[in-house]
Amino acid sequence: MAAAAALDLEKLRMAGAGMALAVLTSGGDAQGMNAAVRAVTRMGIYVGAKVFLIYEGYEGLVEGGENIKRANWLSVSNIIQLGGTIIGSARCKAFTTREGRLLAAHNLVQHGITNLCVIGGDGSLTGANIFRTEWGGLLEELVKDGKITKEVAKKYCNLNIVGLVGSIDNDFCGTDMTIGTDSALHRIMEVIDAITTTAQSHQRTFVLEVMGRHCGYLALVSALASGADWLFIPESPPEDGWEDFMCERLGETRSRGSRLNIIIIAEGAIDRNGKPISSSYVKDLVVQRLGFDTRVTVLGHVQRGGTPSAFDRVLSSKMGMEAVMALLEATPDTPACVVSLSGNQSVRLPLMECVQVTKEVQKAMDEKRFEEAIQLRGRSFENNWNIYKLLAHQKTAHEKTHFSLVILNVGAPAAGMNAAVRSAVRIGISQGHMVYVANDGFEGLSKGQIRQVGWHDVAGWLGRGGSMLGTKRTLPKTCMEKIVENVRKFNIHGLLVVGGFEAYEGVLQLVEARGQYEELCIVMCVIPATISNNVPGTDFSLGCDTAVNAAMESCDRIKQSASGTKRRVFIVETMGGYCGYLSTVTGIAVGADAAYVYEDPFTIHDLKANVEHLTEKMKTDIQRGLVLRNEKCHEHYTTEFLYNLYSSEGRGIFDCRINVLGHLQQGGAPTPFDRNYGTKLGVKAMLWMSEKLQQAYRKGRVFANSADSACVIGLRKKTVAFSPVMELKKVTDFEHRLPQEQWWLNLRLMLKMLANYQISLTEYISGKMEHVTRRTLSIEKGF
């Protein structure tokens, strides 16, 4: 089977030999478009195709001439970190007419191009589909006008199209995330963090207007990630009389001692009658009714600007590679497709099915079917909306339960821990439980450093990095007796542990001690939070997105520092213990030449090949290299060793420098992804614990000793899953603190391919064609 698949992929690679493909960016720009252009170009060249860049979008396609240029490997060097699109984008009137499309067809045929990759929003992609359906007719017309011969028309009779959605609004149905959305959220959160400090100094209210004429995704996620007091999105206009409710709510939070209010409004916000709600109207309302010092900030095009986030760079690279594979496999019968992300897998979706559902959302909004509009946006949008409503405002619990829970942080600090604690505390309180927190992990639990917390004790925790509760690496086996004593003393029925490998290992030790101590027959849950991303039972741990972004920003600066000095190779050491996730993903995001990790064993032959590769590279225009090394990737090939090896081998060709990133990767404010992910994990974990407590409550006490009463919550492919720690024990390598199988290892192929290593495509996993219907949209999606 594997051999057959290998042959197929090698055949496919040969199939690229006679092919010509072009890539263009159209519509509004989005961060990450350059990474996509780079990946399409390099993957195309890699499979032996001729690749052309079309400048200025469809306008360049219609005008032809200098706008259509053949690309080589270096045409797309050093662009992955740039925002916008280096090949330009323009709105094009001419292409909407048949005459315009006729000119475009002629220009493509002259270059022998019959494969087109379009990166843009739904308008750009719909245009591409019209172009494809008319292709045969356009060629006939060109033959009739004597512009091309019948032979030429026959040779280029089919046009294949693949779309990549580049839109900061994330408004394209069927895709989890569109290119640019994550980066736009980064810009918004930077502004909110900056505004928060000034608002708190002056007791101010800020009305923040974000982009999204028809889609409230950016407003919704930034409200969730900042704990905004009030939110306006076009998909769900506020009830009539909202002015009174909003002012009442703002007044209430002030009277409880909050020094700031944040109101987030999407530019397309409307009321129930379809009348626009403007940010200035909201501001005047607050000033007139409450007399609060109020300011409006309209973010505008700031959201489109700046460097793409790590997520957008990796997403675009992944989608660009998959787009070329889709073009290679396309036949005249396959529908034009969009390459998308589902969980962490690439998939292909029929373009027109996505466009159809996207139009249905707008139709539902126009016809005031707002509940339906939210459902059509997909399950993750709906989840975000429901969780925002749960957490934004304190709801009094119907009745108090008999349950007490304690929340603690264990292991090294990771961004997003505080977001998880905040949402877990608030959901616990709204469920009617008694919620405690313990300082300093299991050690604090053993010393009785436990206190009860209320709803407002965790206000403002969302954007804080590190751990507000304090965290330690101590494991329970060193202080088991004392932990049991405090569990009994405080009458604790549930334990929520937010942390890394130690959190998982610690809960495992408590479960294994249940036979000895009946007090430990309680419900336990681990929320994985570590920059190393090495906790079994989840694809992503809290904090690893923030760490990758921190490492990436440092590497961007390191690369930049070499633009003046010619011929330099940087060896950068990342954290992560034995887990190579951080260095692999950072490597893809910064376009590194190699990333050494423990899971992908390397020998002196590989090191020799890498040195030779860099020596060759120095003969081109790009005269610098970047090599990442995970801190524990090899016992003997240390950072120092690599430096010495590269320095002596590169003598006279390039010089070397070392950078150890160290604890810089653990600090900083959490990224929007980590805030959002932490918030959701906190909510889901607490709801799961409440359910388990109900099940285990008999005769006035909790007794939970089944395997599924102690779990790790995590994201698996695209669903949230609870995995019993006893089952995870079987798939864990405890010596190296790693899960035995790790999904991200298949990203290493992309890293090597984009760095121009000759590798076989046998390991490549092609995306499957899936369909988009109302039913698929309602399936539980990831974050």
N, C-alpha and C positions, 0 to 999 in steps of 0.2 A: 504493500500500500504506500509506504513512505517513499519507496524507490520510484513508484509510478508517479506520485505527486511531484517528486524531484524532477523527473523527466518532463512532466507537463510544464513546470515552471521554467525549466531551461529552454523548452520549446517556445514558451511564451516570450522568453527573453530574446530568442532568435527572431520571433515574429515582429519585434520592434524595429528590425533592421531596415525595412523599406518604408517605414511609416514617417509621416511628417505631422507634428502636432504644434498647435499654437496656444498660448495662454494670454488671457486679457483680464483686466480688472475693470468693473463698471459700477455705476451708481455711486452712492456715498462711500467715502473711504472708511476703512476699519483697521485697527491695529492687528497685525498678524497676517495681513495680505501679502507682505513681502516674504514672510516665512513660507507661505503657500506657493508663491511664484518660484521661490528657490527650490522647494521640494519637487514641484512639477518639472521644472527645468532639469534638475539633476537626475531625477528618476527616469525622465525621458531619455536623456543622454546615456544613462546607465544601461537602458535596455536597447540602445543602438538606434534610437529614433533621431530625426532632425527636429530640433525644437526652435520655435520662433516666438519672440516676444512681440505682442501688439501694443503699441504705445497709445495712450489717450482713449482707452476703451473702444466702444463701438465706432466712435468718430474716426479713430485710427484705422479701423477695419474698413470703413467706407472710403476714406481718403487714400489709403494704401501708401505706396511709395516708401519714404523713409520711416513711416510708422510701423512697418513690419520688418523686424530685424532678426537674423539668425542668432541664436544664443550659444555660447560655449560654457564650460564648467565655471569659468571665472566671472562670467557676466553677472552671476548672482552671489558673488563672494561678499562677505561683510555687509549683508543687508538684513540679516535675521533680526537684528536689534532695532531696526528703524521702524518708526510708526508710519502710517499712511501707506502709499503705494509708489514705488520708484518708477513704475511704468505708466503712471498717471491714470486718471479716470475722468470721464466727462459724461454729462447727460447728452444724449445725441438724438436730435429731432429727425435727421435724415434716415436713421436706421428704422424708424417707425413706419417709413413709407416703402413701397415695393421697389421703387427706383433705387433707394439707398441700399436695400438688401441685394439688389442686382449687382451694384458696384462692389459690394462686400464679397459676394460669391466669386466675382471675376478676380478680385485681388487674392482670394484664397487659392483658387485654381492655378493662378500663375505661379504660386509657390509650391503647388502640389500638396496643399494642406487639406486634409479631410478629417482631422480630429481637433476638436476645439474644447479647451477647458475654460469655463467662464466663472470668475470669482465675483460675486455681487449679490444684491438683494433679490426679492422675488420678481420685481419688474425686469431686471436684467436677465434673469433665468427664463422667464416667460418669453422674452424677446428671442432668446437663443432657441427655444423650442419651435417658435413660429418659423424661424430661419431654417431649422432642420426639416420641418414638414414641407416647406416650399422648395427645398434644395433642387429636387428633380426638375421642377418647372422652371426654376431660375436658370439652370444649365441649358435646358431646351431653348429658352429665350436667347441666351448668349450664343448658341449655335446658329439660331435663326438670324441674329444680327451680325453673324460672321466674326464675332469676337473670339470664339474658340472652335476647334474642329470637333466632329462627331466622336473621333477616337479619344480626344481629351475628355469629353463629356462622359464617355463610357468608362474611362479609366478612373475618374473621380466621382462615380455616380452616387456614392453614399457619404453623408456627413454624420460623424459620431459626435455626440455632445455629452460632457459631464459638467455638472455644476458644483461649486463649493459656495456655501452661503456665507457671505461676508456682510454682517449687519450688526451694529452695536445694540440694536433693540431686542435681539433674540426673538424675533416675531415670526419665524418661519416654522410652520407646524411640522412635526415629525422629527425635528432635530433636537437633541438635548441642549446643545449650546452652539451658537453661531460664532464665527470668527469675529473677534473684537469685543464681544459682550463682557468677558472677564476683565479685560483691560479697562473698559469704560467704567466698570464697577470699582476698579482700583482708583481711577481718578476721582470718582464721586466720594469714596470713603476717605481719600486723602483730604478732600475739602471739608467733609463733615467732621473729621478729627480736628482739623484746624479751627473750624467754626466753634466746635464744642468748647475749646479752651477760652475763646474770647467771650462766648455767651455766658459761661459760668462766672467769668470775672464780673460781668455787668448785670447778671440776672436778665438775660434777653430771651426773646422768642425769635427763632429763625424760620423763615419760610423758604424752602429750597426747591427750586424748579429744575427737574431733570428732563432729559430728552425722552421721547416716546409719544409720538403724535397719536398712534393707534394702539400701542402696546405698552402696558404698564410694568413690564418685567423689571426694568432698571429701577423704577421707583419702588416696586415691591421688595426686591431683594435688598436694596440699600436701606429701606425702612426696617426690614427684618434684621439687617446687620448693624444697625445703629440704634435700635430700640426707639424709633421715632414715636412721638405721641399721637400723630394723626397722619393719615395717608389718603391721597386721592389718586385713583387709577381709572382709566377710561372703561375697563371691563366691568367695574362694579361701582357705579355712581352712588353717592351717599343717599340715605333715605331723606325724604322731605323733612324740613325742620332741622337739618344737620347743623345749621349754624349754632342753635341753642346747645345741642349735645356737645359740639366741639369746644365751645367756650366754657361750658360746665366742666368738661374733662380737664382742660388746660388749667382752670382755676383750682381744681382739686389737687392736681399734681404740685402746683406752686404751694398750696397751703400745707402740703405734706413735707415741704422743705426742699423741693427740687429747685435748682437755680436756673434751669434752662428748659425751654420747650423746643422740639424740632418738629416741623410739619413738612412732609415731603409731598410734592405734587408733580405728577407727570404732565408734560406740556399739553397733552390731549385730554386732560380731565374735564368731565362734563357732569351735569346734574341729571336727575331722572328724566327730565324733559329734553335732554340733548343740548342744553345751553352750556357753553363753556364756563368753567370755573377758573378764574385767573389768579395768579399769585398775589397780584396787587389787591384784588377783592378780599382775599383771605387775610392779608396783612391789615387792611383798613378795618375789617371786622374785629380783629383781636384788639387793635388800638382803641376803637370806639367802645367796645363792650367791656374790655378788661383793663384798659389803660396800660397794657404791658409795652415796654420798649421793644419794638418789633422791626426786624430788617428782612429784606428779600434778597436772595442770592440766586441769580439765574445762571446755571452752569454752561449752557450753550455748547459751543464747539470744543470747549476744554475736554469734554468727554471723549471726543474722537481722537484727541491728540496724545502725544507722549509715546513712550516706548511700550511695545506689547508685553504683557505679563508672561510668565513662564508657561502657564496653562495655554494661552493663545499660541505661543510659539510651537509647543509640542502638538497641540491640536491641529494647527495648520500644516505642520510637517507630515503628520500622520495622514491627514486628509489629502494632501498633495500627492503623496506616494500612492495612496489608494485610487486617486483619480486616474493616474497613468495606467494602473492595473486594469481599471474598469474600461479605459479606452482600448487597451490591448485585447480585452476579451469581448469587446462590443461586436455585435453582428447587425446587419440591416434590420433584424427583427427586435433587438432589445430596445426598450423605451429609453428616452433620454433620462439619465439618472442624476440624483444629487448624492454626493458622498456625505455621510453624516456620522455622528458619534452616538452610540447607544451604550450607556455605562462607560466602560473603557475600551469597547470594541468598535472598529469601523464597520459601518453598514452602507448598503446602497439602497436608495429609495427612488421609486419612479417620480420624476420631477413634477409631472402634472397632477399626481395624486396629492403631493404636498401643497402645490399651489391652490388646488381645489379646496382643501381643508382650511388653508390660510384665509381664502376668500370667505369661507363660511363663517369664520369668527367675526369678520367685519359685518357680514350680513346680519348675524345674530345681534351684534351691538346696534346696528341701524334699526333693527326691528324691536329693540328693547328687551331681547331675551338674554338678560345679563348673566343669569345662573349658567345658561348654556354656553355663553361666550367663555366663561372661566373654565368650564369643562373641556371645551374644544382646544383651549390653549395647552392642554395636556395635564397629566397627573401631577407633575412636579410643581407647575404653576399653582394648581389648586391647593396642593399641600402647603406651599409657601403662604398662600393667602389665609388658610385656616390657622396655621401656626402663628402668623402675625396677629390675628384677631385674639388668639388665646393668650398671648404674652403681653400685648400692648397695655392692657388695662386690668387692674386687679378685680377678679370676680370672687365674691364670697362663696366659700364652699357650702353646699346645701347642708351638709352635716359633718361633724368631726368623725374621723375613723378611729380605730383603736391602735393604728400603726405608727411606729416611729422609725424614721430612716436616718442614716448618717451618710454624708457625702465627704469624700477625701481625695486628695491628689497624691499620686505616688510616682517616684522616678524623677527624671530630669524635667525641668519646666518646658512646656511646649505651647506655642501660640494657639488660642482657641479653647484652652482649658477653662478659662473664666467664663466664656460664652456658654459652655456646656453646664458648668455649675449654676450659672444664673437661670438658665431655662429649666433645669431640673428642680431647683429650689422653688421656682414659681409654680411649676406644674404640680409639684408635691403639695404645696400649700393649697392650691385651688382644688386638689383632690381631697383635702381635709386631713392630710397626715401631719404629724409633728415632724418637722425637718430640722436636723442638726447638721453642723459641719465640724470636721475635726481638722486641726492645724497639723502640719508636718507629717502627713501620711500615717502609716501604721504605727510609727513611733508615737505620734501625738495621740492616736487612739488608745495605745497602751498606757500613756501617762494621764489619760482623762482630759486632754485638752479639747473638750467638746462643748459647743455652745449651740443654743437654738437660734435659728435665723428667721427673719420675716421677709416679706415681699420687697420692701424698700432697702433692705440691707445689701441687696445685690444690684441696685440701680447703678448704671454707669460702668458695669464690669465688661460689657461686650467688647469694647475696643482695647481693653488692657492686655498687654503681652504678659508672658510669664505666668506665675500662679499666685493669685491673691491669697489663697489659703496656706501657702507655704507647702513645700513638697520635699520628701526625703526618700532615699533608696532602700531604707530598712525593710527587711522582709519579716512577715509575722512569726516565722519559726524561732526567731531570736527573742520574742517577747509574747509567746502564745498565751501563757497563763494570764498575763495582765490584760491582754485584749479581751479574752473570754470574760474576765471579771467586769470590765467596763460595758461589754455587751449586755451582761446581766444587770449591772447597776442602772444603766440608762434604759433598760428594757427595749433594746434595739431589735427591729424585725427585718430590716433590710439594709444592705450595704451597697452604695454606688461608688465605685472606684474609678477615678479618671486618671489615666496615666499610661506609661509605656510597658515594656516587657515585664518590669517588676510588678506592675499592677496585676497583670495576667498571672504571673508566677505566684504572687501573694495570695490571690483569690484561690488558686489551685491548692496552695498549702492549707488554707482555711477549710476548703471542701474535704481535703484528705484527712483533716483532723476531726471531721464531724462524728466519726465513730467514737472518739475519745471524749468530745465535749458536745453535749446536746445543745448548748447555747448557740453553736454555729450552724444549727439547722434552720437557717434564715435565708431569705432571698438575696442573691448577690448578682451584681452586674458590673462589667468592665467596659468603660468607654475608652477605646484605644487613643492615646494622645502621646505621640513621640515623633521627633523630627526624623528618626531613623526609618520609620515605616516598617517595623519588623515584628509587629504583633500578629500572631496567627488569627485567622477568622475574619480578616477584613482586607480589602484591597488598598484602602487609604486610611492612615491614622491622622488624627487631628494634629496640625502643626507642620506636617511635611510640606504642604503647599507654601506656607510662609517661609520655611527654611530653604526650599528650592528657589524661591524668588530672591531671598537674601543672598544666596550663593551666586545666583545668576547676575544680580546687579554688581556684585564684586568682580565677577569674571568679565562683565562688559567693560568695567573701568580698567581692569588689568589689560584687556585687549587694546583699549584705547590708548593706554600709556605707551604702547609699542608703535603707535602710528608714526612717531617721529624717528624712533630708532629702527633701523632695518635689521631684519634677520634675527629674531629673538624667539626662543621657545620658553613658555611659562609652564612650570609644573605646580599645579594647585592641589592641595590636599583638603579633602572634605571630611566631615564627620559621618557618623552612621554606624559605628561599630563594625560588625562583619557584613552589615547589609549595604548593598551597593546601589540602593534606589536613588539616594540623593545625588551621587556622582553621575549615575547614568542619565537621569532626567535633566540635571543641570547641564550635562554634556550636550544633550540634544538641543536644549534651549539656547546655548551659546555657540553652537557649531564647533564643538571641540574636536580635536584630531583623534583622541583616544580617551577612554575612561577605564581605568583598571579597577576591577572589583573582585571580591573573593569568590562570588558565585560563578564567575566565568573564568576558570583557571587559565593562567597565561604562563608561558615559558620564556626562556632566553631567546628562542627563535622569534616569538611574537615581538619581544622588545626590539630585536634586531630589525624586524620588518618595519616597526613603527619609526625607528631612527632613519631607516632608508627612505621611508615614505616622506618624512619631514625634510630630509636632505633634497629630495626631488622637488618638494613643494617650494623650497626656498629659491629654486631656479625660476619660478613664475613671478607674477606681479605681487602675489600675496606672500609677504616675507615675514610671517610670524606664525607660531604654532601655539596651541593650548592643549595641555595634557592634564586630565584630572585623575587623581588617585584617591580611592577610598582609604580611610586611615588604617584599616586592618586587612587590606586586600591580599597581602602576602607577608609572610613572616620575615623573609630575608630581603625582598626587593622593596626596601623602605624608600621614603621620599628622598632621603639623602643619597641612597644608592642610585635611584633614577637620575638624580641631578648629576651625580658624578659620571654615570654612563653616558647620558645625553651630552654633557659638556665635553667629554673626551672624544666621543664619536663625531660631535658636530664642530670640533675645533676648526676654525678657518671658514666654516660655513655659517654657523649660527652660534649665539651665546645663550646661556640659560639663566633663569631666575626661579626661585622657589617662593610660593605663597602658601601659608597655612591659614585657612579661613577661621578655624577654631570656633570659639563661642559666639562669634558674630552671627552664626547660623541659628542660634537658639533665641536670639533677642528680637526686638522689634514688635510693632503693632501687628496683630493678626490680619491676614489678607481677607477680602470679602468671602472667599470660599471657606476659609477656616472659621470665620464668625458664623456663617450660615450653617455649615456642616456641624459645628459644635452645638449651635442652637437646636438643630433638628435631632441630633443624637441625644441631647439632654432630654428633650420632650419624649422621644420614642422610648428611651430607656426607662423613664419614670412611669410612663403609661403601662409599659410591660411589667414593671415591678409591682404596680398597683394590682394588676390582673393576677399575677402570681401570688401576691399576698392574700387576695380574696380566696384563691383556690386552696391555699395552704392553711387557712384559718379554720380550726376546728375546736369545739369545746372551749372557746375563750382564749385560745393561744395559737401561735403560728408554729407549724412544724413542717419545714421544707427540707427533705433530704434526697429528692430525686435528682438525677443528673441535670435535668433541664431547669433546675431552680438556681443554677449559677452559670451565667453565660457571658460571652463577649458579644457586644453589639457591633455590627460593622456593615460596610457596604460591600456587597459581593456582586460583581458584574454591574447590575443596575438596581438591585433590590436590597433593602435593609434586612439583614438576617441576624438571628440570635443563635450563636453556636455554644453548646455546653463546653465548659473548660475541660472536663474530663475527656471529651471526644477530641478536642484540639491537642491534648497532651500527646496523642498518638502521632500527630503530624508535625511535631515540633522538634527542632534540633536544639536541645537545651545548652549544649556546650558552646555553640556559636550564637545562641539567642536568636534563632531565625525560624520562620515557617519552612517546612521541607520543600514546598512548591511555591514559587512566586511568579505571579502573572507578568510582571514588568520585564522579565528577562527577554521576552520577545521584542521589546523596544530596542534591544542592543543591535539588532540587525539594521534598524533604521539609522542608528548612530553611525555605524560603520559605513553603510552605503552612502549617506550624505557627506561623509568625510572622504569619499573617493577610494575606499578599499575594494579590491576586487573580491567580492564574496559571492557565494552561490545563493540564489533566491529560494533554495529548497525549504528554508525554515519559514518563509513568508506565509502569513495566514491571510488569504483574501477575504474581503468583506462579502457577506451574502446579500442577495437582493431581498428586501422585505417590503411589505405593503403598508400603506398608511391609511387607516380608516378610523372612524369614530371609536371603534372598539380598541384598536391598538393604542390610541391616545390615552385611554382610561387605565391602561396597565400601569402599575406602580413603577415609576421611573426613579432613577438615582437623583443626585442633587445637581 
